[in-house]
Amino acid sequence: MTDDATVLIKKLQDRDASLWPDGNVSPNRLGWLDVPRRIESEAADITSWAAGIEQSTVILLGMGGSSLGPAVLESVLTATGTPGGAGTGRRRLVVCDTTHPATVGSLDFSDAFVLVSSKSGSTLEPNVLLAHAWSQLPDPSRYAVITDPATPLATVAKERGFNRCFENQPDIGGRYSVMSYFGMVPAALIGYDIAELCGRALDAELLEAAGLGMAMGEDAKKGRDKVTVIVPEAYASFGLWVEQLIAESTGKRGIGCIPVPTTDPEEGPDRHIVPLHPTQPADVAEQFYRWEVAVAICGHVLGIDPFDEPNVAESKKNTNDALAQLPLPPVETADASGVLAWLTETVGAGDYVSLQAYLPFGQDAAMQTLRRRVRDHLDGAPVTAGYGPRFLHSTGQLHKGGPNTVVAVQIVSATPGPEVPIPEKDYDFGILIAAQSLGDHRSLLTHGRRVIRVAADDMSDIG
């Protein structure tokens, strides 16, 4: 690598805030640099605690950076042949980072340990999910929380006598938190050797990571801003994590890198292609740290602060505004069968399509089928896909704050889900997710984004 990479890594390690624009929040966001070493020193304690949990399933309630890393860790174990659950030798992790009533209502707490993860301890979704869980399982010995010190969630854990409260370093942002308690506690619960994971992270080649970040940033400035991360099928879930890291960190001030995670070869004049070749589950730890460094350096090249998220609060505010004026107003939806025709007329050179499914979990294969169908219909255009409201805490920053090249397809349920009440709220989960889709729709329109909203229960109905 060049001397430039050496200089940049030295500045990053020295926590030099001058790497990014004036007023950046890096002085309170660089704890991720050394947290693997801290967790490595605590690995024996965390592992011992995890071994004492009797339940065969862990249900994690969280959003964004608090949930996507653990979701990758679970998925990789399962996809590479280590399934979880009773009788398999390890616990299964179920990540619930949605408010869709069908998914929330299907959670089985009968043999579950509940892990509630929220940096601020005041985020709406983890709080209402905790309220639901507590109504089903009011046993404090079967709960633990991961949060920053002295948050409202930490107070709840203390007042109710939860099994444990892991207070994370407050100088770590959510999307950079996977090697902290937020990722490593779930990892220990499902059988990872977290000391090994931390060691692998610390072994990441920093100059190479800096070179990756520099190349991403320079290519983005030249119009090759679709960072196409190609992973083996067994590691497809890694795309969820790297997508939110790149999107939320770089998509602001009208610029940014658009992550396109895929298991297929994809090419195009606006692509920056990064193939990954993990071969064992522990490899993801090295990739986590590698990409954290790369994206921090990419922010320097782009001249943005990679640690803030100025547009994330907009959809949250719009959601709260909608909930404050119930009942929700009707929102017009287009015919689902006309989506491809609308995209043909709308998508131009340099654009990308974002499929945003406010649907129940469990439709990953159908979502990828639709993503590929749209991509091929548009002659290889970049297409991303994700569940709402999950993406509101990750890639949603890019959709509103990044370049106006997004063409959004918002997919909402055509038929109401089951009625799942939220304790102490005057709305249920069905109303909440409807308000979240409505809030994001309004936010996209406010920013002049092109968006079509359709109702469908089956993604194969979209054509």
C-alpha positions as CSV (number, residue, x, y, z in Angstrom):
1,M,0.0,0.0,0.0
2,T,1.1,3.6,-0.4
3,D,2.4,5.9,2.2
4,D,-0.9,7.6,2.2
5,A,-2.5,4.5,3.6
6,T,0.1,4.3,6.3
7,V,-0.5,7.9,7.3
8,L,-4.2,7.5,7.4
9,I,-4.0,4.4,9.5
10,K,-1.7,6.2,11.9
11,K,-4.1,9.1,12.2
12,L,-7.0,6.7,12.8
13,Q,-5.2,4.8,15.5
14,D,-4.3,8.1,17.1
15,R,-8.0,9.1,17.0
16,D,-7.2,12.2,15.0
17,A,-10.5,13.9,14.4
18,S,-8.9,16.0,11.6
19,L,-9.4,13.0,9.3
20,W,-13.0,14.1,8.9
21,P,-14.9,17.4,8.5
22,D,-15.0,20.0,11.3
23,G,-17.6,19.2,13.9
24,N,-17.5,15.5,13.4
25,V,-18.6,13.2,16.2
26,S,-15.5,10.9,16.1
27,P,-14.3,12.0,19.6
28,N,-17.3,10.0,21.0
29,R,-17.3,7.2,18.4
30,L,-13.9,5.5,18.1
31,G,-14.1,3.0,20.9
32,W,-14.5,0.2,18.3
33,L,-10.8,0.5,17.5
34,D,-9.7,-1.3,20.6
35,V,-12.9,-3.0,21.9
36,P,-11.8,-6.4,20.5
37,R,-8.8,-6.3,22.9
38,R,-11.1,-5.4,25.8
39,I,-13.6,-8.2,25.0
40,E,-10.8,-10.7,24.5
41,S,-9.7,-10.0,28.1
42,E,-13.3,-10.5,29.3
43,A,-14.0,-13.6,27.1
44,A,-13.7,-16.1,29.9
45,D,-16.3,-14.3,32.1
46,I,-18.8,-13.8,29.2
47,T,-18.4,-17.4,28.1
48,S,-18.9,-18.7,31.7
49,W,-22.0,-16.6,32.1
50,A,-23.4,-17.8,28.7
51,A,-22.7,-21.5,29.7
52,G,-25.1,-21.0,32.6
53,I,-28.1,-20.1,30.5
54,E,-30.4,-23.1,30.5
55,Q,-32.7,-22.3,27.5
56,S,-32.1,-23.7,24.0
57,T,-33.2,-20.5,22.2
58,V,-32.1,-16.9,22.6
59,I,-34.5,-14.3,21.3
60,L,-32.7,-11.0,20.5
61,L,-34.8,-7.8,20.4
62,G,-33.0,-4.9,18.8
63,M,-32.7,-2.8,15.7
64,G,-30.0,-1.7,13.3
65,G,-26.4,-2.3,14.5
66,S,-27.6,-4.0,17.6
67,S,-29.2,-6.8,15.6
68,L,-27.6,-7.2,12.2
69,G,-24.2,-8.4,13.5
70,P,-25.7,-11.2,15.7
71,A,-28.0,-12.1,12.8
72,V,-25.0,-12.7,10.6
73,L,-23.2,-14.8,13.3
74,E,-26.3,-17.0,13.7
75,S,-26.9,-17.4,9.9
76,V,-23.3,-18.3,9.2
77,L,-23.3,-21.1,11.7
78,T,-26.5,-22.5,10.3
79,A,-25.5,-22.1,6.7
80,T,-22.1,-23.8,7.3
81,G,-23.7,-26.8,9.0
82,T,-24.0,-26.0,12.7
83,P,-27.8,-25.6,13.2
84,G,-29.1,-24.3,16.5
85,G,-31.8,-25.5,18.8
86,A,-32.5,-28.2,21.3
87,G,-30.4,-31.3,20.8
88,T,-27.9,-29.7,18.4
89,G,-25.2,-28.8,20.9
90,R,-25.7,-25.1,20.7
91,R,-28.4,-22.6,21.3
92,R,-30.3,-21.1,18.4
93,L,-30.5,-17.3,18.0
94,V,-33.8,-15.7,16.8
95,V,-33.3,-12.1,15.9
96,C,-36.5,-10.0,16.0
97,D,-35.8,-6.6,14.5
98,T,-39.2,-6.0,13.0
99,T,-42.6,-4.7,14.3
100,H,-44.6,-6.8,11.8
101,P,-47.4,-8.4,13.9
102,A,-47.1,-11.8,12.2
103,T,-43.4,-12.1,13.1
104,V,-43.8,-10.7,16.6
105,G,-46.8,-12.8,17.3
106,S,-45.0,-16.0,16.2
107,L,-42.2,-15.6,18.7
108,D,-42.0,-18.7,21.0
109,F,-40.9,-17.8,24.5
110,S,-41.5,-21.3,26.0
111,D,-37.8,-22.2,26.1
112,A,-36.3,-18.9,25.4
113,F,-33.8,-16.5,27.0
114,V,-34.5,-12.9,25.9
115,L,-31.7,-10.5,25.1
116,V,-32.7,-6.9,24.7
117,S,-30.1,-4.7,22.8
118,S,-30.3,-1.0,22.5
119,K,-27.5,1.5,22.7
120,S,-29.7,4.4,23.7
121,G,-32.1,2.3,25.7
122,S,-34.9,4.5,24.5
123,T,-35.4,3.3,20.9
124,L,-39.1,2.7,20.2
125,E,-38.9,-0.8,18.6
126,P,-36.8,-2.6,21.3
127,N,-38.9,-1.0,24.0
128,V,-42.3,-2.2,22.5
129,L,-40.8,-5.6,21.7
130,L,-39.6,-5.9,25.3
131,A,-43.1,-4.9,26.5
132,H,-44.6,-7.7,24.4
133,A,-42.0,-10.2,25.6
134,W,-42.6,-9.3,29.2
135,S,-46.3,-9.8,28.8
136,Q,-45.6,-13.4,27.6
137,L,-42.6,-14.2,29.9
138,P,-42.5,-12.1,33.1
139,D,-39.5,-14.0,34.5
140,P,-36.5,-11.6,35.1
141,S,-34.0,-14.5,35.4
142,R,-34.6,-15.1,31.6
143,Y,-33.7,-11.6,30.5
144,A,-30.4,-9.8,29.9
145,V,-29.8,-6.4,28.3
146,I,-27.0,-4.8,26.4
147,T,-27.0,-1.0,26.5
148,D,-24.9,2.1,27.3
149,P,-24.4,3.0,30.9
150,A,-27.3,4.6,32.8
151,T,-29.8,4.4,30.0
152,P,-33.6,3.9,30.6
153,L,-33.1,0.2,29.6
154,A,-30.4,-0.2,32.2
155,T,-32.8,1.2,34.8
156,V,-35.5,-1.3,33.7
157,A,-33.0,-4.2,34.0
158,K,-32.0,-3.1,37.5
159,E,-35.6,-2.5,38.7
160,R,-36.9,-5.8,37.4
161,G,-33.8,-7.8,38.5
162,F,-32.8,-9.1,35.1
163,N,-30.2,-11.9,34.9
164,R,-27.5,-9.4,33.7
165,C,-27.0,-6.0,32.3
166,F,-24.0,-5.6,30.0
167,E,-23.1,-1.8,29.9
168,N,-21.3,-1.2,26.6
169,Q,-18.6,1.4,26.0
170,P,-20.6,4.6,25.2
171,D,-18.0,5.7,22.6
172,I,-19.1,3.1,20.1
173,G,-21.8,3.7,17.5
174,G,-24.4,1.1,16.8
175,R,-23.1,0.1,13.3
176,Y,-19.6,-0.2,14.6
177,S,-20.5,-2.3,17.7
178,V,-20.4,-5.9,16.4
179,M,-17.1,-6.7,18.2
180,S,-18.4,-5.1,21.5
181,Y,-20.9,-6.7,23.9
182,F,-23.6,-6.1,21.2
183,G,-22.1,-8.8,19.0
184,M,-20.0,-10.8,21.3
185,V,-22.5,-11.6,24.0
186,P,-24.9,-13.2,21.4
187,A,-21.9,-14.9,19.8
188,A,-21.0,-16.5,23.2
189,L,-24.6,-17.7,23.7
190,I,-24.6,-19.5,20.4
191,G,-21.3,-21.2,20.9
192,Y,-18.6,-19.1,19.3
193,D,-15.2,-18.9,20.8
194,I,-15.3,-15.1,21.3
195,A,-11.6,-14.9,22.2
196,E,-10.9,-16.4,18.8
197,L,-13.2,-13.9,17.1
198,C,-11.5,-11.0,18.8
199,G,-8.1,-12.3,17.8
200,R,-9.2,-12.7,14.2
201,A,-10.5,-9.1,14.2
202,L,-7.2,-7.8,15.6
203,D,-5.3,-9.8,12.9
204,A,-7.0,-7.8,10.1
205,E,-4.5,-6.2,7.7
206,L,-5.0,-2.5,8.4
207,L,-3.1,-1.1,5.4
208,E,-5.1,-3.3,3.1
209,A,-8.3,-2.2,4.8
210,A,-7.3,1.5,4.3
211,G,-6.6,0.8,0.7
212,L,-10.1,-0.7,0.3
213,G,-11.6,2.4,1.8
214,M,-9.5,4.8,-0.3
215,A,-10.4,2.9,-3.5
216,M,-14.1,2.9,-2.6
217,G,-14.1,6.6,-2.0
218,E,-12.1,7.5,-5.1
219,D,-14.3,5.3,-7.3
220,A,-17.4,6.9,-5.8
221,K,-16.2,10.3,-6.8
222,K,-15.7,9.1,-10.3
223,G,-19.3,7.7,-10.6
224,R,-18.4,4.1,-9.6
225,D,-20.4,4.4,-6.4
226,K,-22.2,1.0,-6.3
227,V,-20.0,-1.0,-4.0
228,T,-20.9,-4.6,-5.1
229,V,-19.9,-7.0,-2.3
230,I,-19.9,-10.5,-3.7
231,V,-20.0,-13.3,-1.0
232,P,-20.4,-17.1,-1.1
233,E,-24.0,-18.3,-0.6
234,A,-23.3,-19.6,2.9
235,Y,-22.2,-16.1,3.9
236,A,-24.9,-14.2,2.2
237,S,-26.1,-12.7,5.5
238,F,-22.8,-10.8,5.8
239,G,-24.3,-8.5,3.2
240,L,-26.9,-7.4,5.7
241,W,-24.2,-6.1,8.0
242,V,-21.8,-4.6,5.5
243,E,-24.7,-2.9,3.7
244,Q,-25.8,-1.0,6.8
245,L,-22.2,-0.1,7.7
246,I,-21.5,1.4,4.3
247,A,-24.9,3.0,3.7
248,E,-25.4,4.6,7.1
249,S,-21.8,5.8,7.3
250,T,-21.3,7.3,3.8
251,G,-24.8,8.3,2.6
252,K,-25.1,11.9,3.5
253,R,-24.6,15.4,2.1
254,G,-25.9,14.2,-1.2
255,I,-23.0,11.8,-1.8
256,G,-22.2,8.3,-0.6
257,C,-21.4,4.7,-1.6
258,I,-24.4,2.5,-2.4
259,P,-23.7,-1.1,-1.1
260,V,-25.1,-3.9,-3.3
261,P,-24.5,-7.2,-1.5
262,T,-24.9,-10.2,-3.8
263,T,-24.0,-13.8,-4.2
264,D,-24.0,-13.5,-8.0
265,P,-21.3,-11.9,-10.2
266,E,-22.6,-8.4,-11.1
267,E,-20.9,-5.9,-13.3
268,G,-21.6,-2.4,-14.7
269,P,-19.9,0.9,-15.4
270,D,-21.0,2.3,-12.0
271,R,-19.8,-0.7,-10.0
272,H,-16.9,-1.0,-7.5
273,I,-16.6,-4.7,-7.1
274,V,-15.3,-6.4,-3.9
275,P,-15.3,-10.2,-3.8
276,L,-15.0,-11.9,-0.4
277,H,-13.9,-15.4,0.2
278,P,-14.6,-16.5,3.8
279,T,-14.2,-20.2,4.4
280,Q,-15.1,-20.7,8.0
281,P,-17.4,-18.9,10.5
282,A,-14.6,-17.1,12.4
283,D,-13.5,-15.4,9.2
284,V,-16.4,-12.9,9.5
285,A,-14.7,-11.3,12.6
286,E,-11.7,-10.3,10.5
287,Q,-14.1,-9.0,7.8
288,F,-16.1,-7.0,10.4
289,Y,-13.0,-5.1,11.6
290,R,-11.6,-4.8,8.0
291,W,-14.7,-3.1,6.8
292,E,-15.0,-0.8,9.8
293,V,-11.6,0.5,9.1
294,A,-12.2,0.8,5.4
295,V,-15.5,2.7,5.8
296,A,-13.9,5.1,8.3
297,I,-11.2,5.8,5.7
298,C,-13.7,6.1,2.9
299,G,-15.4,8.8,4.9
300,H,-12.2,10.7,4.9
301,V,-11.9,10.4,1.1
302,L,-15.5,11.5,0.6
303,G,-15.2,14.4,3.1
304,I,-18.0,13.3,5.3
305,D,-18.4,12.2,8.9
306,P,-18.8,8.4,8.8
307,F,-20.1,8.3,12.4
308,D,-23.2,10.5,12.3
309,E,-26.6,9.7,10.8
310,P,-28.3,13.1,10.2
311,N,-31.3,11.7,8.4
312,V,-32.3,8.7,10.4
313,A,-34.4,10.7,12.8
314,E,-36.7,12.0,10.1
315,S,-38.6,8.8,9.6
316,K,-38.8,8.3,13.4
317,K,-40.3,11.7,13.8
318,N,-42.8,11.1,10.9
319,T,-43.7,7.8,12.6
320,N,-44.3,9.5,15.9
321,D,-46.3,12.2,14.2
322,A,-48.5,9.6,12.5
323,L,-49.1,7.8,15.8
324,A,-50.0,11.0,17.5
325,Q,-52.9,11.5,15.0
326,L,-54.6,8.2,14.9
327,P,-56.4,6.7,13.0
328,L,-53.8,6.6,10.2
329,P,-54.8,8.2,6.9
330,P,-55.2,6.0,3.9
331,V,-52.3,6.0,1.5
332,E,-52.8,5.3,-2.2
333,T,-51.1,2.2,-3.5
334,A,-50.3,1.3,-7.1
335,D,-51.1,-2.0,-8.8
336,A,-48.4,-4.5,-7.9
337,S,-48.4,-5.9,-11.4
338,G,-47.2,-2.6,-12.8
339,V,-44.0,-2.3,-10.8
340,L,-41.6,-3.5,-13.6
341,A,-43.2,-1.2,-16.1
342,W,-42.9,1.8,-13.8
343,L,-39.3,0.9,-13.1
344,T,-38.6,0.7,-16.8
345,E,-39.9,4.2,-17.3
346,T,-38.2,5.6,-14.1
347,V,-34.8,4.1,-13.7
348,G,-32.0,5.8,-15.6
349,A,-28.2,5.5,-15.8
350,G,-26.5,5.7,-12.4
351,D,-29.7,4.9,-10.5
352,Y,-30.3,2.0,-8.2
353,V,-33.5,0.3,-7.0
354,S,-34.3,-0.2,-3.3
355,L,-37.0,-2.9,-2.6
356,Q,-38.4,-2.1,0.8
357,A,-40.6,-4.9,2.1
358,Y,-42.8,-4.2,5.2
359,L,-43.7,-7.8,5.3
360,P,-43.3,-10.7,7.8
361,F,-39.9,-12.3,8.1
362,G,-39.3,-15.6,6.4
363,Q,-39.4,-14.4,2.8
364,D,-35.7,-14.0,2.2
365,A,-35.7,-16.4,-0.8
366,A,-38.7,-14.7,-2.4
367,M,-37.1,-11.3,-1.8
368,Q,-33.8,-12.4,-3.5
369,T,-35.8,-13.9,-6.4
370,L,-37.6,-10.5,-6.8
371,R,-34.3,-8.6,-6.5
372,R,-32.8,-10.7,-9.3
373,R,-35.9,-10.4,-11.4
374,V,-35.8,-6.6,-11.2
375,R,-32.1,-6.5,-11.8
376,D,-32.3,-8.7,-14.9
377,H,-35.4,-6.8,-16.2
378,L,-33.4,-3.6,-15.9
379,D,-30.3,-5.1,-17.8
380,G,-28.2,-5.5,-14.7
381,A,-29.0,-2.3,-12.8
382,P,-28.0,-2.3,-9.1
383,V,-30.9,-3.6,-6.9
384,T,-31.0,-3.9,-3.1
385,A,-33.7,-5.4,-1.0
386,G,-34.5,-5.4,2.7
387,Y,-37.2,-5.6,5.3
388,G,-38.8,-2.6,6.9
389,P,-38.7,-1.2,9.5
390,R,-35.3,-2.9,9.9
391,F,-33.6,-0.8,7.2
392,L,-34.9,2.5,8.7
393,H,-32.0,2.1,11.2
394,S,-29.4,1.4,8.6
395,T,-29.7,1.9,4.8
396,G,-32.5,4.4,5.3
397,Q,-29.9,7.1,6.0
398,L,-28.5,6.5,2.5
399,H,-31.9,6.7,0.8
400,K,-32.6,10.1,2.2
401,G,-29.2,11.6,2.7
402,G,-27.2,10.1,-0.1
403,P,-27.3,10.9,-3.8
404,N,-30.8,11.2,-5.4
405,T,-30.3,8.1,-7.5
406,V,-32.5,5.8,-5.4
407,V,-35.7,4.5,-6.9
408,A,-37.7,3.0,-4.1
409,V,-40.4,0.3,-4.2
410,Q,-42.3,0.2,-0.9
411,I,-44.1,-3.1,-0.4
412,V,-46.8,-3.2,2.4
413,S,-49.0,-6.1,3.4
414,A,-52.2,-6.4,1.4
415,T,-54.1,-8.0,4.2
416,P,-53.9,-7.1,7.9
417,G,-51.8,-9.2,10.1
418,P,-52.9,-10.7,13.4
419,E,-53.8,-8.3,16.2
420,V,-50.9,-8.2,18.6
421,P,-51.3,-5.6,21.3
422,I,-48.5,-3.4,22.7
423,P,-48.9,-3.1,26.5
424,E,-49.5,0.4,27.7
425,K,-49.9,1.8,24.1
426,D,-53.1,2.8,22.4
427,Y,-52.0,1.2,19.2
428,D,-50.9,-2.4,18.3
429,F,-48.0,-3.7,16.2
430,G,-50.1,-3.6,13.0
431,I,-50.7,0.1,13.4
432,L,-47.1,0.7,14.4
433,I,-45.6,-0.9,11.3
434,A,-48.2,0.9,9.1
435,A,-47.1,4.2,10.7
436,Q,-43.5,3.4,10.1
437,S,-44.0,2.7,6.4
438,L,-46.1,5.8,6.1
439,G,-43.5,7.9,7.9
440,D,-40.7,6.7,5.6
441,H,-42.9,7.2,2.5
442,R,-43.4,10.8,3.6
443,S,-39.7,11.2,4.2
444,L,-38.7,9.9,0.8
445,L,-41.2,12.2,-0.9
446,T,-39.9,15.2,1.1
447,H,-36.4,14.5,-0.2
448,G,-37.7,14.3,-3.8
449,R,-37.1,10.6,-4.1
450,R,-38.9,8.5,-6.7
451,V,-41.0,6.0,-4.9
452,I,-43.9,3.6,-5.7
453,R,-46.0,2.1,-3.0
454,V,-47.7,-1.3,-3.6
455,A,-49.7,-3.8,-1.5
456,A,-48.8,-7.5,-1.7
457,D,-48.6,-10.4,0.6
458,D,-46.7,-12.5,-1.9
459,M,-43.6,-11.0,-3.6
460,S,-44.3,-13.1,-6.7
461,D,-47.4,-10.9,-7.3
462,I,-45.1,-8.0,-8.1
463,G,-44.5,-7.7,-11.8
